[in-house]
Amino acid sequence: MATRSKSRLYWRKQGDVARAYADFRDYADVGGAREALRAPGSLRATDDEPTAQALLTARLGELKRLRRGRALIGEAPKGATLADLARQHLILKKESGKDTDDWLSEVQRHLERACAFLGASRPLESIVVEDVLRWASHLQAAGMSGGTVRHHLNSLSNLYRRARSLGLVRSGYNPVADVMPGEKPQGRAEEARWLEVHEAAWILDVARKAKPRAGHDCRFLYTLLATFALTGGRKAEVLGLEVDDVSFDRQTVTFRPNGWRRLKTRGSFRVVPLWPQLEAILRAHIFPADRTPREGLLFPGKDRAGAVAMIGFFDKALDHVAQEAGWKAEEVRSRMFRHTYCAARLQTLEGGAPVSRETVRREMGHGSTDMIDRVYSHLGTVRHRSEVVEYRVEQHLDRVAELVERAHSAKQVVTVKSEG
């Protein structure tokens, strides 16, 4: 006769031995039933109580994962697939509000590539370390750098952390984390591209004088680039500035979250000096002589419907200016101006003494000075000690003359090639 305890476990007498069974009928929707608790490799239910308890706990955990996966993403009782979880993972990341739209787009591309190679319909626990290594090799063979491949692996690893938190895989299961440290691709330590003070002065001067071209128009490219170079702001931070973030009374620019965009980290909420050069540029931008003062976005763009929105793309306009100044297309990007600001700021003086790294850290929106020391503190060939950050052509005439000559030479080469 069967006897059952309150903990699902019950025993059936079979000859002289009582064997363990469990009642999972309340999980019938995911395959639960009255089941014999058999140890792996055994044909009979166990007669050992500690073993029975362990088998019951394991089976119950499996049923819970299956039910949770089914409720979460409408999956069949066999469990969630890679594509299903990727889709839900992106939704949950979006709802958390902790990631920017740009980064979510990057993660989506990473996971789409994972699904394409590993199989969108693969059950989560069917993917193992060997699969991860084959995917990494495939990405590298496609021409991706070690650092880019590492970003892809990190996105997949984060997906498995989500799976663990939702109970869709067993505790500790993560094939990316199980890859041996030395087998994961690594990015090469290279100094980021940046502009020295005289180079920034020259490219801003070219942007100021440049005439818009069809298809390359950015109405305020000069003002936009000057704001990048004289605040050190990240791309989304600068593009999302509002007119009210600029205070001519307090001589400050404030980076804070608003309805247009979030900030990257808590430390990104900060106030930076409104340097004299930028003040003059922004005054003319905010209070134009022929129009009423600007409101809302400092650099307004338009979406496809024609409504006011953040500027989405200005690389063509930047390429046009950069080529006029002697650089190649795609060689100058907005991130370079963030590095340029930090390098220039570290050359400034406060009360006659070099500015502290802690001051620069706050203005850059970092949590510590480590990023300043490792990534942003570039040492150039020009030493320009000043009380303010500024990029003025007249202060670097000899150096700028070399850049002008280089720009003319580059144009001549292009002309010769086109004529040939």
C-alpha positions in Angstrom: 0.0 0.0 0.0 1.3 3.4 -0.9 2.0 5.9 1.9 2.8 9.5 1.2 4.5 12.2 3.4 3.7 15.9 3.3 6.9 16.5 1.3 5.7 14.7 -1.9 7.9 11.8 -1.1 6.2 8.4 -0.5 7.3 4.8 -0.4 6.0 1.6 -2.1 6.7 -1.8 -0.7 8.2 -4.0 -3.4 8.9 -7.4 -1.8 10.9 -6.8 1.3 12.1 -3.4 0.2 10.4 0.0 0.3 11.2 2.1 -2.7 10.9 5.9 -3.2 8.3 7.7 -5.3 7.2 11.3 -5.6 4.0 13.0 -6.5 4.4 15.8 -9.1 0.9 15.8 -10.4 0.5 19.5 -9.7 3.2 20.0 -12.4 1.3 18.0 -15.0 1.4 20.9 -17.4 5.1 20.5 -17.8 5.2 16.7 -17.6 4.9 16.1 -13.8 3.3 12.9 -12.6 3.7 10.2 -9.9 7.3 9.1 -10.6 9.8 6.6 -9.4 12.9 8.3 -8.0 15.6 6.5 -9.8 19.3 7.2 -9.5 21.2 7.7 -12.8 21.9 4.4 -14.4 19.4 2.5 -12.2 16.2 0.7 -13.4 14.5 0.7 -10.0 13.5 3.4 -7.6 16.0 4.0 -4.9 15.5 2.6 -1.4 17.9 5.1 0.2 16.2 8.1 1.8 19.0 10.7 1.5 19.3 9.7 -2.2 15.5 9.9 -2.6 15.5 13.4 -1.1 18.3 14.6 -3.5 16.5 13.1 -6.5 13.2 14.7 -5.5 14.8 18.1 -5.1 16.5 17.9 -8.5 13.4 16.8 -10.3 11.3 19.5 -8.6 13.8 22.1 -9.7 13.7 20.9 -13.3 9.8 21.1 -13.3 9.9 24.6 -11.9 12.3 25.7 -14.5 10.1 24.3 -17.3 7.0 25.9 -15.9 8.8 29.3 -15.5 10.1 29.1 -19.0 6.6 28.3 -20.3 4.9 31.1 -18.4 7.6 33.6 -19.3 7.9 33.1 -23.0 5.1 30.8 -24.0 7.5 27.9 -24.7 6.6 24.3 -24.9 7.2 22.0 -21.8 10.7 21.1 -23.1 11.9 24.6 -22.1 13.1 27.9 -23.4 15.3 28.2 -26.5 18.2 30.6 -27.2 16.1 32.9 -29.4 13.2 33.0 -27.0 15.3 34.0 -24.0 17.3 36.5 -26.1 14.1 38.3 -27.0 12.8 38.3 -23.4 16.3 39.4 -22.1 16.3 42.5 -24.4 12.8 43.4 -23.3 13.8 43.2 -19.6 17.0 45.2 -20.1 15.0 47.9 -21.9 12.4 48.0 -19.0 15.2 48.3 -16.4 16.2 51.6 -17.9 19.9 51.0 -17.1 21.1 50.6 -20.6 21.2 53.2 -23.4 19.4 52.5 -26.7 22.7 52.4 -28.5 24.1 49.7 -26.2 20.9 47.7 -26.4 21.2 47.8 -30.2 24.7 46.4 -29.9 23.6 43.6 -27.5 20.8 42.7 -29.9 23.3 42.4 -32.8 25.6 40.2 -30.6 22.7 37.9 -29.7 21.4 37.7 -33.3 24.8 36.5 -34.4 24.8 34.0 -31.6 21.4 32.6 -32.6 22.4 32.5 -36.3 25.5 30.4 -35.5 24.5 28.3 -32.5 20.9 27.8 -33.6 17.9 29.9 -32.6 15.9 26.9 -31.5 18.7 25.4 -29.4 17.7 24.5 -25.8 19.7 26.6 -23.4 21.5 23.8 -21.7 22.4 22.1 -25.0 25.0 24.8 -25.6 28.4 23.9 -24.2 31.9 25.3 -24.0 32.9 23.7 -27.3 30.0 25.6 -29.0 31.2 28.9 -27.5 34.7 28.4 -28.7 33.6 27.5 -32.2 31.5 30.7 -32.3 34.4 32.8 -31.1 36.6 31.3 -33.9 33.9 31.9 -36.4 33.7 35.6 -35.4 37.5 36.0 -35.6 37.6 34.3 -39.0 35.0 36.9 -40.2 37.5 39.7 -39.4 36.4 40.8 -35.9 39.1 41.9 -33.5 39.7 40.0 -30.2 38.1 42.9 -28.3 34.9 42.8 -30.5 34.6 39.0 -30.1 35.0 39.4 -26.3 32.0 41.8 -26.3 30.0 39.2 -28.1 30.9 36.5 -25.6 30.1 38.9 -22.7 26.6 39.5 -24.1 26.0 35.7 -24.3 27.4 35.2 -20.8 25.0 37.9 -19.6 22.1 36.1 -21.3 23.0 33.0 -19.3 23.0 35.0 -16.1 19.5 36.0 -16.9 18.6 32.4 -17.6 19.9 31.4 -14.1 18.0 34.2 -12.4 14.8 33.1 -14.1 15.4 29.5 -13.2 15.6 28.4 -16.8 18.9 26.6 -16.4 20.3 24.9 -13.4 22.3 26.9 -10.9 25.8 27.8 -12.1 25.2 26.8 -15.8 27.0 29.2 -18.1 29.1 27.8 -21.0 30.8 31.1 -21.5 32.0 31.4 -17.9 33.3 27.8 -18.1 35.7 28.7 -20.9 39.3 28.6 -19.6 40.6 32.2 -19.1 43.4 31.8 -21.6 41.1 30.6 -24.3 38.9 33.7 -24.5 39.9 36.3 -27.1 41.4 39.5 -25.8 41.4 43.0 -27.1 44.8 44.5 -27.9 45.9 47.3 -25.6 46.1 50.2 -28.0 46.0 54.0 -27.3 42.8 55.5 -28.4 42.9 58.1 -31.2 42.8 61.7 -30.1 43.7 65.2 -31.2 46.4 67.4 -29.8 45.5 70.9 -28.9 46.7 72.4 -32.2 45.0 69.7 -34.2 41.7 70.3 -32.4 42.1 74.1 -33.0 42.7 73.5 -36.8 39.8 71.1 -37.3 37.4 73.5 -35.4 38.6 76.4 -37.6 37.9 74.4 -40.7 34.4 73.4 -39.4 33.7 77.1 -38.7 34.5 78.1 -42.2 33.1 75.0 -44.0 30.1 75.3 -46.3 27.4 72.7 -46.0 27.3 70.2 -48.9 24.3 68.4 -50.3 23.7 65.2 -48.2 26.3 66.2 -45.7 24.4 69.0 -44.0 24.6 69.5 -40.2 23.4 73.0 -39.5 25.5 73.5 -36.5 28.5 71.1 -36.9 31.0 73.7 -35.8 29.1 74.4 -32.6 28.5 70.7 -32.0 32.2 69.8 -32.4 33.2 72.7 -30.2 30.8 71.4 -27.5 32.3 67.9 -27.7 35.9 69.3 -27.5 35.3 71.8 -24.7 33.1 69.6 -22.4 34.5 66.1 -22.9 30.9 64.8 -23.1 30.0 61.4 -24.5 28.1 61.4 -27.8 24.6 60.9 -26.4 25.3 63.3 -23.5 26.2 66.1 -25.9 23.5 65.4 -28.4 20.9 65.3 -25.6 21.9 68.6 -24.0 19.0 71.1 -23.5 19.4 74.9 -23.7 18.6 75.0 -19.9 21.7 72.8 -19.3 23.9 75.8 -20.3 24.2 78.5 -17.6 25.9 81.7 -18.6 25.4 83.1 -15.1 27.2 80.2 -13.3 29.5 79.5 -16.2 28.6 75.8 -16.3 27.3 73.0 -18.5 25.3 70.3 -16.7 25.0 66.8 -18.0 21.8 65.3 -16.5 19.1 62.8 -17.6 16.1 64.1 -19.4 13.3 63.0 -21.7 15.6 62.7 -24.7 18.2 60.3 -23.2 19.6 58.7 -20.1 23.1 58.9 -18.8 25.6 56.0 -18.8 26.3 55.8 -15.0 25.4 57.6 -11.8 28.7 59.5 -12.0 27.7 60.8 -15.4 25.4 63.4 -13.7 27.9 66.2 -13.4 28.7 69.9 -14.0 31.6 71.0 -16.1 33.0 74.5 -16.6 31.7 76.6 -19.4 35.0 77.7 -20.8 35.3 81.2 -22.4 35.7 79.9 -25.9 32.6 77.7 -25.7 30.7 80.4 -24.0 31.2 82.7 -26.9 30.2 80.0 -29.4 27.1 78.9 -27.5 25.9 82.5 -26.9 25.8 83.0 -30.7 24.0 79.7 -31.1 21.4 80.1 -28.3 20.7 83.8 -29.0 21.0 84.2 -32.8 20.7 87.8 -34.1 17.9 87.1 -36.5 15.7 84.7 -34.4 14.2 84.2 -31.0 16.3 82.3 -28.4 16.4 78.6 -28.7 14.4 76.3 -26.4 14.5 72.6 -25.8 17.3 70.6 -27.4 20.5 72.5 -27.8 21.1 70.7 -31.1 17.7 69.7 -32.4 17.2 67.2 -35.2 14.2 65.6 -36.8 12.9 62.1 -36.9 11.3 60.4 -40.0 8.0 62.0 -39.2 9.5 65.4 -39.0 9.1 65.8 -35.3 11.9 67.3 -33.1 14.4 64.6 -32.0 18.0 64.1 -31.1 20.4 64.2 -34.0 21.0 60.6 -35.1 23.8 60.8 -37.6 26.4 63.5 -38.5 29.4 61.4 -39.6 29.1 62.5 -43.3 29.3 66.1 -42.3 32.2 65.3 -40.0 34.0 63.4 -42.7 33.7 66.3 -45.1 35.3 68.7 -42.5 38.0 66.2 -41.6 39.0 65.7 -45.2 39.1 69.4 -45.7 41.5 69.5 -42.7 43.8 66.8 -44.1 42.4 63.7 -42.4 40.9 60.6 -44.1 37.2 59.7 -44.2 36.1 57.9 -41.0 39.4 58.9 -39.3 37.8 61.5 -37.0 34.9 60.6 -34.8 33.2 62.4 -31.9 34.7 60.1 -29.3 38.2 61.5 -30.1 37.1 64.8 -28.7 36.4 63.3 -25.3 40.0 62.0 -25.2 41.1 65.4 -26.5 39.3 67.2 -23.7 40.9 65.1 -21.0 44.4 65.4 -22.4 44.0 69.2 -22.7 42.4 69.5 -19.3 45.3 67.8 -17.6 47.5 70.5 -19.1 45.6 73.3 -17.4 46.4 75.1 -14.2 44.4 75.8 -11.0 45.9 78.6 -8.9 49.2 78.2 -10.7 49.4 74.5 -10.0 48.6 71.6 -12.3 44.9 70.6 -12.1 44.2 67.6 -9.9 43.2 64.3 -11.5 40.2 64.2 -9.1 38.8 67.3 -10.7 39.3 65.9 -14.2 37.6 62.6 -13.0 34.5 64.4 -12.0 34.3 66.4 -15.2 34.7 63.2 -17.2 32.0 61.4 -15.2 34.1 58.5 -14.1 33.9 56.7 -10.8 37.6 56.7 -10.1 40.8 58.2 -11.6 41.8 54.8 -12.9 40.2 55.4 -16.3 42.0 58.8 -16.5 45.3 57.1 -15.9 44.8 54.0 -18.1 42.8 55.4 -21.0 42.4 59.1 -21.3 45.7 60.7 -20.1 47.4 61.1 -23.5 50.8 62.7 -23.6 51.3 64.7 -26.8 54.2 66.7 -28.3 52.7 70.1 -27.5 52.7 71.4 -23.9 50.1 74.1 -23.5 49.8 75.2 -20.0 46.8 77.5 -19.5 44.1 78.5 -16.9 41.4 77.3 -19.3 40.7 74.7 -21.9 40.8 76.3 -25.4 41.7 75.5 -28.9 42.7 78.6 -30.8 44.6 78.6 -34.1 46.5 81.8 -33.3 48.2 80.1 -30.3 49.8 77.4 -32.5 50.6 79.1 -35.8 53.7 77.1 -36.5 52.1 73.7 -35.8 48.9 74.6 -37.7 51.0 75.7 -40.7 52.2 72.1 -40.9 48.6 70.8 -40.9 47.6 73.3 -43.6 50.4 72.1 -45.8 49.4 68.5 -45.1 45.8 69.3 -46.1 46.9 70.9 -49.3 49.1 68.0 -50.2 46.2 65.5 -49.5 44.0 67.5 -51.9 46.6 67.5 -54.6 47.0 63.8 -54.4 43.2 63.4 -54.7 43.2 65.7 -57.7 46.0 63.8 -59.5 44.2 60.5 -58.9 40.9 61.8 -60.2 42.6 63.2 -63.3 44.5 60.0 -63.9 
